[in-house]
Amino acid sequence: MERKKITIPDLKKMKEAGQKITMLTAYDYPLASALDQAGIDAILVGDSVGNVVLGYDSTVPVTMEEMLHHTKAVRRGVKYALLIGDMPFMSFNVSVEEAIRNAGRFMKEAGCDAVKLESASEEVIKTTKAIVDAGIPVQGHLGLTPQTASMLGGMKVQGKDKDTAQKIVDSAVALEEAGAFSIVLECVPDKLAQEITRKVKIPVIGIGAGVYCDGQVLVTHDMLGLYERFTPKFVKKYAELSKDIKEAAGKYIEEVKKGSFPDKEHSFVAKE
């Protein structure tokens, strides 16, 4: 059967049918193409590009121009997956008008199917509704929100006590009411994630939120063992590509130094 493009209604149908949704990040053409061909349901061009590709210490420095540059590359490699652009810090925080404009750039210039906004403050809820009303699908992001982690006490699990857990539940409901089509739920206890997943009708995608969510997302560079600076507890490494790259580069260096590469097989010889 011919594979079809994944749409937002498809994700909702998957939740209703109890089918798990898969999402990974991508930041360039070859990685996006590989994930798309592997059958991933959704690809997020995350502001995690700041950490794992650009070498920043956090996601905060990432700019709109950097996000658009990488998202355009990803778009060229994606045929089937739902493509979501992550709105970077301060791209949606200044005013509703600017937020709509920047969200529109992800759609018009980079070819996204949707955008993602971190946090669920009262202002972000209003902004989410405004962007949706402008005709742009929005995915929310609750729990640990790296862009504003300093306000949460750092990069740590959220919702461990009754009051903060209830705030996250209330925020999830508010995002659904604002028109968000999905929610990323990061670093919260699994039972809280289960409660939220049952309470809202939109898909809940977990990252460090346990098995009860409607789907899962990971930073691909973490999952592939390409980012060595830090590995979160919730990451399972399915490969150790950084090690493989070092070994391959080491072998290349050795052969060039010895003069064994290039050999005849990899050289062009003129006819005499």
C-alpha positions in Angstrom: 0.0 0.0 0.0 1.3 3.4 -1.0 2.3 5.5 2.0 0.4 8.7 2.5 1.4 12.1 4.0 0.7 12.3 7.7 -1.8 15.0 8.7 -3.0 16.5 12.0 -6.4 14.6 11.7 -4.3 11.4 11.3 -2.6 12.0 14.7 -6.0 12.4 16.3 -7.3 9.2 14.8 -4.1 7.4 16.1 -4.9 8.6 19.6 -8.5 7.5 19.3 -7.4 4.1 18.0 -4.8 3.7 20.7 -2.0 3.7 18.2 1.3 5.2 19.5 2.6 8.3 17.7 6.4 8.5 16.9 8.3 11.8 16.6 12.0 12.7 16.4 14.0 15.8 15.7 15.9 16.7 12.6 18.0 19.7 11.6 19.3 18.9 8.1 18.3 17.2 4.8 20.1 13.8 5.1 18.9 13.2 8.7 15.3 14.3 7.8 15.3 12.1 4.7 16.5 9.1 6.6 13.9 9.5 9.4 11.1 10.1 6.8 12.0 6.9 4.9 12.2 5.0 8.2 8.5 5.7 8.7 8.5 8.3 11.5 5.0 10.0 12.0 6.2 13.5 12.8 9.5 15.4 12.6 10.2 18.4 14.9 12.8 20.9 13.9 13.6 21.6 17.5 15.4 24.6 19.0 17.6 21.8 20.4 19.5 22.6 17.2 21.2 25.2 19.4 22.7 22.5 21.7 23.3 19.5 19.4 24.3 21.2 16.1 25.3 24.8 16.8 27.1 24.1 20.1 25.3 26.6 22.3 25.0 25.9 26.0 21.2 26.2 25.9 18.3 26.8 23.4 17.9 30.4 24.4 20.4 31.9 21.9 18.7 30.3 18.9 17.3 32.8 16.4 14.4 32.8 14.0 16.8 33.0 11.1 18.7 29.9 12.3 15.5 28.0 12.8 14.3 28.9 9.3 17.6 27.9 7.8 17.5 24.4 9.3 13.8 24.0 8.8 14.1 24.7 5.1 16.8 22.0 4.8 14.6 19.5 6.7 11.6 20.3 4.5 13.5 19.2 1.4 14.0 15.8 2.9 10.5 15.1 4.2 7.7 13.7 2.0 5.4 11.9 4.5 6.0 13.0 8.1 4.2 15.9 9.7 6.7 18.7 9.9 6.7 20.9 13.0 8.8 24.0 13.5 9.9 25.0 17.0 9.4 28.7 17.7 12.6 29.9 19.4 12.8 32.0 22.6 11.4 35.6 22.1 9.9 34.8 18.7 6.4 34.6 20.3 6.9 36.4 23.6 7.0 40.1 22.6 3.5 40.5 21.1 0.7 38.5 19.5 1.2 40.2 16.2 4.9 39.3 16.1 4.1 35.7 17.2 1.7 35.3 14.3 4.1 36.8 11.9 6.9 34.5 13.0 4.6 31.5 12.9 3.6 32.4 9.4 7.3 32.5 8.4 7.6 28.9 9.4 4.7 28.0 7.2 5.4 30.3 4.2 9.2 30.3 4.0 10.1 26.9 5.5 7.1 24.8 4.5 6.0 23.6 8.0 2.8 21.9 8.7 2.6 23.4 12.2 4.6 25.2 14.8 5.4 24.5 18.5 5.3 26.9 21.4 6.8 26.3 24.8 5.1 27.2 28.1 1.5 27.7 29.0 1.5 31.1 30.8 -1.7 33.1 30.4 -0.1 35.1 27.6 1.1 32.0 25.7 -2.4 30.5 25.9 -3.7 33.7 24.3 -1.0 33.7 21.7 -1.7 30.1 20.9 -5.3 30.9 20.3 -4.4 33.9 18.1 -2.0 31.8 16.0 -4.6 29.1 15.6 -7.2 31.7 14.7 -4.8 32.9 12.0 -5.0 29.5 10.4 -1.7 28.0 11.7 -1.7 24.7 13.7 0.0 24.9 17.1 1.5 22.2 19.2 1.9 23.1 22.9 4.8 22.2 25.2 4.3 21.7 29.0 6.3 20.4 32.0 9.9 21.2 31.7 10.2 24.1 29.2 13.9 24.6 28.4 13.5 28.1 27.1 12.3 29.2 30.5 14.0 26.6 32.7 15.6 29.3 34.9 12.1 30.2 36.1 11.4 26.6 36.9 14.4 26.1 39.1 16.6 24.5 36.3 16.4 21.5 34.1 14.5 19.2 36.5 11.3 17.1 36.7 8.1 19.2 37.0 4.8 18.4 38.6 6.1 16.3 41.5 3.8 18.0 44.1 0.0 18.3 44.0 -0.1 22.0 43.3 2.3 22.1 40.4 0.8 18.9 39.0 -2.6 20.5 38.9 -1.2 23.6 37.2 0.1 21.4 34.4 -3.2 19.6 34.1 -5.0 22.9 33.9 -2.6 24.2 31.3 -3.1 21.2 29.1 -6.9 21.7 29.2 -6.4 25.4 28.5 -4.1 24.6 25.5 -6.7 22.2 24.1 -9.4 24.9 24.5 -7.1 27.4 22.8 -7.1 25.1 19.7 -3.7 23.4 20.1 -3.7 20.1 18.1 -1.2 18.3 20.3 0.9 18.8 23.4 4.5 17.8 24.1 4.9 16.8 27.8 8.5 16.9 29.1 9.9 15.6 32.3 6.9 14.9 34.4 5.9 11.9 36.5 4.3 9.1 34.5 1.1 9.1 36.4 0.6 12.8 35.8 1.2 12.2 32.1 -1.3 9.4 32.2 -3.9 11.8 33.8 -3.3 14.5 31.2 -3.4 12.0 28.3 -6.8 10.7 29.5 -8.2 14.2 30.2 -7.5 15.9 26.8 -8.8 14.7 23.4 -5.7 15.9 21.6 -2.5 13.7 21.3 0.0 14.0 24.1 3.6 13.3 23.1 5.9 12.5 25.9 9.6 13.1 26.4 10.7 11.8 29.8 7.0 11.5 30.7 6.6 7.7 30.8 4.8 5.1 28.7 1.2 6.3 29.1 1.4 9.2 26.6 -0.1 8.9 23.1 3.4 8.9 21.6 7.0 9.7 22.2 9.6 12.2 21.0 13.4 12.2 21.5 16.2 14.5 20.3 17.6 12.3 17.5 21.2 13.2 18.2 20.7 11.9 21.8 19.0 8.7 20.5 21.8 8.1 18.0 24.7 8.8 20.4 25.9 11.8 18.4 25.8 14.3 21.3 28.2 13.6 24.1 28.0 16.7 26.2 25.0 15.4 28.2 22.6 12.5 28.0 19.2 12.9 29.9 18.0 10.1 32.1 15.0 9.5 29.8 17.1 8.9 26.7 17.7 5.4 25.3 20.6 5.3 22.9 19.8 3.1 19.9 23.2 3.7 18.4 26.7 5.1 19.3 27.4 7.0 16.1 29.9 9.4 17.7 32.1 6.5 18.5 31.7 5.1 14.9 32.5 8.5 13.4 35.7 8.8 15.5 36.8 5.2 14.5 36.1 5.9 10.8 37.9 9.2 10.9 40.8 7.6 12.7 41.1 4.9 10.1 41.0 7.5 7.3 43.7 9.6 8.9 45.9 6.5 9.3 45.5 5.4 5.7 46.2 8.9 4.3 49.3 9.2 6.5 50.6 5.8 5.3 49.7 6.5 1.7 47.4 3.5 1.4 44.5 5.8 0.5 43.7 6.6 -2.3 44.6 3.3 -4.0 44.0 2.3 -7.6 40.4 1.6 -7.0 39.8 5.2 -5.9 42.0 6.9 -8.5 41.6 8.0 -12.1 44.2 6.7 -14.5 44.8 8.4 -17.9 45.1 6.1 -21.0 48.6 6.1 -22.5 
